[in-house]
Amino acid sequence: MSYRRLGLCLFSLGALVVSLSATPASAKTIPVIDDSQLSASTTSIGGARTLPTADTIPHFHGTSFNPHDGVTYGWNMAGVDPSTNGSSTIEVDVYPMVVNVAGLTFDGNDILAGTLSSPQFATNNYGSTPFATAAGSFPNAPALVRGPGGVLSQGDAGHPLQLEDATMRAQFNKTGANGYHLLLHANVKPTITINVPNGAGTLLQSGRGVIFADVSYTWWGAQIQNLTQSAEPTHLPLYLTNNVLLHIGSNVFNCCVIGFHGAGEVVGHGTGSVNGNGQQHVQTFSWASWVRPGIYARANGGTDWALQDIHALSHEISEWADDPFVNNKVEPWLTPTAPQYGCTGVLETGDPVVAIGFAMGTNTTDQTTNPNGTNSFDGFYHPEDEAYLPWFMRTAPNTTSEPTQSPSANVGRYTLMGDLNPFPGFRQPATGC
């Protein structure tokens, strides 16, 4: 792992097969992690230089001028160039993972149907949302709570879309009847079983009594990178887990990473790439976890309301689409909404808006009462907001993205949620460090 970026720390692995009600004595012996230690963070792994002739996912190259530092930045994104008004479909190979940790089994098959029915793969109307994150008493609790919804992507109202398609269309103002699309086609692959050895994983429970796996980031990252060597370079392999989070270093309470995406050249049995001369197999990949309500999300729309179900998955898929090869650099940025990332110079669209999201679709998966008797679920999926290219490029006015819901001097929105994002820093370009 040549590159690590801390950010959204919520990915989980498998469904808890043994319920708390069946093992009350065991639950008493599992340490409780304080909410103050449950930071939300994600990472990126690897990175690869890609050429037009490389064997990899469909992608396009573009440049953007940053008027603040006077630099023209080059970048690659997944799919076809929006200026062509064309459509691209990328195959996503979904691998459910069964993870055995400290005597409990976390089965990704238990949330597979819910994931496939979620906005990530199913279509919804993005014209409006019933609920969106409100600041609350940020940065003090209660923070990032459930607030009223409203108009979301007004240009795409009435057009059924997948989540990432709606996100990219709004980013490049290709809404309505425009033919531009980035579509994801899911292929369910054989289940992968991972047995986490002693010393590489343990069990923790949240303050609401929800048990989850807590696995070593270094150990887990190596397992995923090994799996990618047999993946199809023109597809996106998605390793799906349920309630498995990762800790950094030896302290199991240095938690938690909830997902990552990455890229790298596929190596042979010797040294170096399978092919050369521009024909390298460049594999992009993502690991994402379903997050049970009650790990992060407090009861009744309280703190971290949106940090549940597909929140981490939506974070990683969006970042993969805007930075599939983990090599898109930008002027360093810093935001008080995500201090865990520090001052960073990468185009990672989910990092600035960690835990900020909205309600979409109908969710019937994992809608269960917390072991302490409270309820954190609400019957919706909770995609994350995503920061757009013009935010990173300090573009003002922003004539690239879909206009904001209300007239603005900056014209275009800087995140998918636009005016629904409660923080003023996302109604203007990014600021430096």
Secondary structure, 3 states (H helix, E strand, C coil): CCCCCCCCCCCCECEECCCCCCCHHHHHHCCECCHHHEEEEEEEEECCCCCCCCECCCEEEEEEEECCCCEEEEEEEECCCHHHCCEEEEEEEEEEEEEEECCEEEEHHHHHHHHHCCCCCCCEECCEEEEEEEEECCCCCCEEEEEEEEECCHHHCCCEECHHHHHHHHHCCCCCCCCCEEEEEEEECCCEEEECCCCCEEEEECCCCCEEEEEEHHHHHHHHHHHHCCCCCCCEEEEEEECEEEECCCCCCCEEEEEEEEEEECECCCCCECCCCCCCEEEEEEEEEEECCCCCCCHHHCCCCCCCECHHHHHHHHHHHHCCCCCCEEEEECCCCCHHHCCEEECCCCHHHCCCEECECCCCCCCCCCCCCCCCCCCCECCECCECHHHHCCCCCECCCCECCCCCCCEECCECCHHHCCCHHHCCCCCCC
